[in-house]
Structure formats: C-alpha cells, structure tokens
Amino acid sequence: MVRDEEGGKMSKSKGNVIDPLEVMDSCEIEVLLQKLYDSNLPEKEVKKAVTQKKQDFPDGIPECGTDALRFALLSYMVQSSINLDVKRVVGYREFCNKLWNIVKFALSNFPADFKPKADGVVSISGDLSLADKWILTRLSLLVTSTNQNFEDYKFGDMVNGLYDFWKKELADVYLEAIKPVMKSENAASKEAALNTLYLCLDFALKMLHPTMPYLTEELFQRLPHIPGAAPESICIAPFPTQLDSFESEQIEDKMGKLLNTVKAFRSQLSALNVASNAKPSIAVQANTAELKAMFQAETQVV
C-alpha cells in the first residue's frame, strides 16, 4: 500500500492524496494547498500542513518524470508498505540528471572514431589501471546481485544497488580517477580507461533499463556502439548475466587503501585551509614494497 510520508492512509478528507500525474508532470503550490483547504482537518492542522508544504515545495512539485517516480517506488520495496515522500522522488530526478552528466562526460572524451572492444574486458585487460580493475570488479558484483535480486523479487535491493554503483562508485570515484588519464599523453592507459568506461555504461544502462526505460533508451542510443553489432533498441539488447572480475588480485583491498589515503590528504588540506586550486607536494610512506609500487603507479589519482 502507498501511504503518505508519515505513514497515513491517503484520503481526500485529510488532504494528503499524492497524485502520480502531479509528481510526473509537475504541480503548482496552489494546487497542493487547495487540497488542504478542501480537507476536513481542523483549522490548526491545516495551518500547520500549509506551512510545511510551503517550506518543502515553495514553487510546487517540479517535473520528475515517470522514470524517477517508478525508481522511487521500487526503492521503497524493502518494507511492507510505501510511505511515499515526494522529496525522495525529486531526489531521484536529480539522479536522472546525474546519469545524463555521466554519459555526457563519456561522450566528450570518446574520440570521433572510437570503437569499443567487441569482447569487452578480455581485450583491454593488459593495460588496465587499478581504478579500471576496481570498477570492473564492482560492475561484475553488480551484475550478479542485480540478476539474483530480480529472480528473488527484491526490487528495492536491486534499485538501491544500481543507484550506489552509478552515483557512489562510477561517478564519485571512477570518473574522478580517470580525469587525469583523459588529459595525459599515455595512449594505452587512455584507451583502457575509455573501453572500461564504455563497458560500465553499456552494462549498467541495460541493468537499469527495466526500472528507467525512457531515460536508458535515450542514453543507450547516444553511445558509440560497435557498427553492425548493436541492437536497434535497448529493449531487445541482451541483459548482462556475467562479467569477469579481478577479485583474485585483492583489488578491493588495494583500492580501499588508495581511497583512504586520498580521503586523509583531503581532510588534512581542508584542516589547513589550503586553497582548492593549490597543488601541494604530497609524500606517502609505504610499509611494503608492494604498497609502494601501487602508490607509484597511481600518483595521478592521489
């Protein structure tokens, strides 16, 4: 059952009915307030609710679209009922914008003659960086968990896993790690990063498609697919079922140490009020030769 954000059953007499069309297509604040004025709530409760509505949506509900609403409803499916908070739908609208920006970043870096590797990770494994191997390992785990959650009807866990991969792993970590690579003159590293990024977008869009069909179709059509090998629509593209990973190389542990080091340095720079555009020299003391070699190879990320 879909309830209001406080868990109350929707009723016109309470003025708490959430019209999905108003969430998808936008709604002015006056319409939201009129529902409260037409309700049977005591005057004191109406005034309180009006104040809250004006605070939450001073300009009304922005256009969120069907994909954001669908994704939000599915994200609640880790509990018995849905206490729908419209602000959460608005948050997933911003997530949709994040997907656009991720693909926009990729397209701005793909050369005009870019052709992705036909057999994916197998072809690019020779020049993969630590960040490349890490994101591919995370993608491999996502493929496994998404398929398992689909089979078990755990749609809440499925969409939350997809959200975390796109926003917290791909956008916040991997894209930041490869930005220096995109500006470097190392052709082999750049090619490996571009093919890794393409593989992530291709697989992740396909896995996201059942929950965000309109947005994923649009973004899928913009990718530079292999000529003659790509399906006409993401609707008929094969759903990812498996992908090689690099778990055996302790990639998760190595990347964790690298990210913790970066986090520590950023925290220190912030504490010292170092300007954001400054480029201070950084020294890392490693306690093993293996760790030293890792940091030397990933100096651009640090």
HELIX and SHEET records of a PDB file:
HELIX    1   1 PRO A   20  ASP A   25  1                                   6    
HELIX    2   2 ILE A   29  TYR A   37  1                                   9    
HELIX    3   3 GLU A   43  ASP A   56  1                                  14    
HELIX    4   4 GLY A   65  SER A   75  1                                  11    
HELIX    5   5 VAL A   86  ASN A  109  1                                  24    
HELIX    6   6 VAL A  121  ILE A  124  1                                   4    
HELIX    7   7 SER A  125  ASP A  127  5                                   3    
HELIX    8   8 LEU A  130  GLU A  151  1                                  22    
HELIX    9   9 PHE A  155  TYR A  163  1                                   9    
HELIX   10  10 ASP A  164  TYR A  174  3                                  11    
HELIX   11  11 LEU A  175  LYS A  183  1                                   9    
HELIX   12  12 ALA A  187  LEU A  208  1                                  22    
HELIX   13  13 PRO A  213  ARG A  222  1                                  10    
HELIX   14  14 ILE A  234  ILE A  236  5                                   3    
HELIX   15  15 GLU A  247  GLU A  249  5                                   3    
HELIX   16  16 ILE A  251  ALA A  271  1                                  21    
HELIX   17  17 ALA A  289  ALA A  297  1                                   9    
SHEET    1   A 2 VAL A   2  ARG A   3  0                                        
SHEET    2   A 2 ILE A  82  ASN A  83  1                                        
END                                                                             
